Amino acid sequence: MPKIYMVEVGVELDKNHEEYDVYQCKLNGVNHALYDEDTMAFLDKDKAFIFLNEYVDKGVRGTYGVLWDIERKIETNEEEELINQGVLKNEFLPRKIDNVVFKGGLNPYA
């Protein structure tokens, strides 16, 4: 099975946001609300990391990105897009929230 590199990007919601509770999760024991704007799968780790960093660099305060890897079978309907383009857009595989890269002031670890 090939290794696939997952990237989730989005924006951290402020505690006063009406959907804060919907997107709430814990990061290193601290509550955050991470609104995921896009999740993509890459075959190449470097391309995944470049996409994540560019997204976060161009983002607003609180923009975040997460990179993790999984191993799984590539389904027939995914093969052309993933192999030819190197990316699957709107891919919803198991979410892993750690090692988050943030932009701006909402991240207490920045």
SVG drawing of the C-alpha trace seen along z (x, -y; Angstrom):
<svg xmlns="http://www.w3.org/2000/svg" viewBox="-24 -38 34 40">
<polyline fill="none" stroke="black" stroke-width="0.4" points="0.0,0.0 1.3,-3.5 1.9,-6.1 -0.4,-9.1 0.3,-12.5 -2.7,-14.2 -3.0,-18.0 -5.8,-19.8 -5.9,-23.6 -8.3,-26.1 -8.7,-28.8 -8.9,-28.7 -12.2,-30.1 -12.4,-32.7 -14.1,-31.5 -16.9,-34.0 -17.7,-32.5 -21.2,-30.9 -19.7,-27.6 -16.8,-27.4 -18.4,-24.4 -18.9,-22.5 -15.2,-22.6 -13.7,-22.3 -10.8,-20.0 -7.9,-19.7 -4.3,-20.4 -1.8,-19.6 -4.5,-19.9 -5.7,-23.3 -9.1,-23.9 -9.1,-25.1 -11.8,-25.3 -10.3,-24.4 -12.6,-25.1 -11.2,-23.0 -11.4,-24.7 -9.8,-22.0 -8.4,-18.5 -6.2,-17.0 -4.2,-13.9 -0.7,-13.9 1.6,-11.2 4.7,-13.4 5.5,-14.6 7.5,-17.7 4.6,-18.8 2.2,-18.4 4.4,-20.4 4.9,-23.2 1.1,-23.4 0.6,-23.6 3.2,-26.3 2.0,-28.4 -1.6,-28.2 -0.6,-29.2 1.8,-32.0 -1.0,-33.5 -3.6,-33.1 -5.1,-35.5 -4.4,-35.5 -5.2,-32.0 -4.7,-30.1 -3.5,-26.6 -2.2,-23.5 -1.7,-19.9 0.3,-17.3 0.2,-13.5 0.7,-10.3 -1.4,-7.1 -1.0,-4.0 -4.0,-2.8 -5.1,-1.3 -5.8,-3.7 -9.3,-3.1 -9.8,-2.8 -11.9,-6.0 -9.0,-7.9 -6.1,-6.5 -6.2,-8.8 -6.5,-12.0 -4.0,-11.0 -1.3,-9.5 -1.7,-12.1 -2.1,-15.2 -0.4,-14.0 -3.3,-15.2 -6.9,-14.3 -9.0,-17.3 -11.7,-17.3 -10.3,-14.0 -11.8,-13.1 -9.6,-10.4 -9.1,-10.0 -8.2,-13.3 -5.1,-13.7 -4.7,-16.9 -1.2,-17.4 1.9,-19.2 -0.3,-22.0 1.4,-24.9 -0.3,-28.2 -0.1,-31.8 -0.9,-34.7 -1.7,-35.2 -4.3,-32.7 -1.8,-29.8 -0.5,-29.8 2.6,-27.9 3.6,-30.4"/>
</svg>
